[in-house]
Amino acid sequence: MPEKFPAVGHRYLVDFKAFRVELVFASETSMTYYNLNAKGEHVGQETVTVAIDPVRDDLFLVTWTESDKTTVVHLEDYRLNRIVTNITDPTTGLSRFEGAMTRLD
């Protein structure tokens, strides 16, 4: 039986070093991400439809497409509190980042 996704109903700060975001999971199909400036203030947001696939205990593949056709693939590890992300931007191509995530609530 697939493991329940632990992030639903929670907020996470993710520090990818190059940028920071806040992820808010409303359900197993809906997430809002907030781009953060250097002061930690929200400077942009979008609610996206996510697909979530369990990989192993506490490890999930989370994917979505943004309104500008950017695609995002997260490997979210809730045991190590780490995310690896691969972002394919329609203009700049593929970028990869890794960062720590902290539950905010």
N, C-alpha and C positions, 0 to 999 in steps of 0.2 A: 504494500500500500504506500503511495507517495507521501512523503513527509509534508506537513503543513508549513507554508511559507511564514517565517517568524516576523517579517517586517510589517505585516498588515496592521494598520492602526497606529503606526509609530513614525517618528521623524528621525532622520539621520543626517549628520554633518559628514561630508566626505571631503578630505583634503588630498587632492591629486598633485599638490605642490605647484603645478602650473596654473591651477585654478581650483576654486572650492565651490561645492554645491550643497544644497539641502534637498534631501529626497523625502517625500511624504507619501506613504502608501495608503491609499483609501481602501483598496481591495486587492485581490489577486489579479485584477485586470486594469486597475487605474492607479497612476502615480503622478504626482505633480513634482517637478523639479524646479528649484529656485537657483539662479546664478547669484553668486555673492561677490561683492566688491571687497577691497582690502579691509574695510571696517566690519565686514560680516553682514552688511545690509543687503536685502534682496534687490537686485537690479534687473531682473528679468525672470520670467517663469513660463511654464507651459504644462498643461495636463495632457498626458499621453496614455494610450492604451498599451499595456505591457503584456508580454507572454512570459510565463515563468515555468521553468523546467528544473526539477530537482536533479542533481548530479550525484550527490552522496549526502550523508547526514550534515546538515548546516551549510551546504554548498549548493547554490542555485545559479542557473543561467537565466538572466533577465534581459529581454530584448524589446526594442521599440523603434518606431520611425517618427521623427519630428515633422512639424508642418512644413519645414523647408526642405524635406526629403533627406535630412541627415539621419543616418541609421546608427544605433548605439547597441552594443553588446556588452553586458556586464557579467562577470563571474564574481558573484557576491558570496563571500565566505563569512558566515556568522559565527564560526568558531574562532577564527583568527581576527575578525573585525577588519577585513581587507576587501577591497574591490579592485579588480583588474578590468579596465574598460578599453574597448576598441571602438573608435568613432570614425565613421566614414562620412565626411562632409562632401557635398556635391561639387564644391569648388577646390578644396585643398586636398582631398583624398583621405587616406587612412592615417589616423594617429592612435597611439597606444599610451595609456597612463595607468599607474597603480597608486593606490592611496589607502590611508586608514579611514575607517568610518567609526563614528561615535554616535550612539543613540542619545537623542536629546530629551526624550520624555520618559 
